[in-house]
Amino acid sequence: MSESMVPLNIAVLTVSDTRTEETDRSGQTLVERLTDAGHILTEKRIVPDDVYKIRAVIAQWIADTDVQVVITTGGTGFTGRDSTPEAVSVLLDKRIEGFGERFRQLSGNEIGSSTIQSRALGGFANATVVFCLPGSTGACRMGWDGILAEQLDSRHKPCNFANLVIPGRGQHG
């Protein structure tokens, strides 16, 4: 008998100075994919690309024991006000170096050397796993399909991040 997937409580944050709920295709892509996979959307928000506003929302979610995963989209580049990595990195207890590395590896197949401008990152904070993706819909689709779908599935072997955030299943911190 096969093991059942354990649904995770996931919050999605879109970082943008211009998007609204009606125009946020990247955030909606993440919501559709996580719910189609059987996870639970705990909250979705849009905040301007401001380091303190981003940090405030992420800090609130990582302090909430009901939120197991946070996924952000936007603000990971080098242009203008891109500040998601600066907002999030100081909140992390441990970084997941391989997340950004794997994301850029996958992205390189599509956008070539421009992938070096992505500052996608992941980490743990207060028993919550946090992933920061670029703002394009394609990047969100690729990040979910190529990394997060498996890593947030408690059945994925040999290891996954789901089992680290499910109470009683793993070690975190």
C-alpha positions, 0 to 999 in steps of 0.5 A: 500500500502506497503512502499518502501525500501529506498536504502542506499549508502554503502561503504565497506572496507576490512582490510587485509595485504594479500587479493586482489580484486581477493581473497577478498571473505568477501568483495565480500559477503558484496557487493553481499548482499547489492546490492541484497538488493537494496542498492548502493555500493558507493566504495569498498577498501582494506587497510592493517591492519594499524590503520592510513590507516584504519582511513584515509579511514573511516574518508574520507567516514564519511566526504562524505555526499554521504556515509550513511553507512560504513561496514568494514571486518577484523582486529577485532580480537586479533591476530597480527596487528588487529587494526580496533576497535582502528582505528574506535572507536575514529571517532565515535560520538556514539557507538551502543553497541547492535551491537557487543553484538548481533553479538557475540550472533549470532556467539556463536551459530556457534563458541561457546566461541571463539566468545568472541574474536570478537571485532565487533562494530558499531557506528555513526559518522557525520550522517554515521552509521559504522559497523565493522565485522570480516574478515571471509566470514561466519562472514560477511554473518552472520552479514549481514543476522542476523543484517544488512539486517534488520537494513539497511532496512527502512521498518523494524519495530519497528526501524532501522538505515536506517531511522537515516541516510536518510536525513529528516527521523530521528535524528542522531549525 
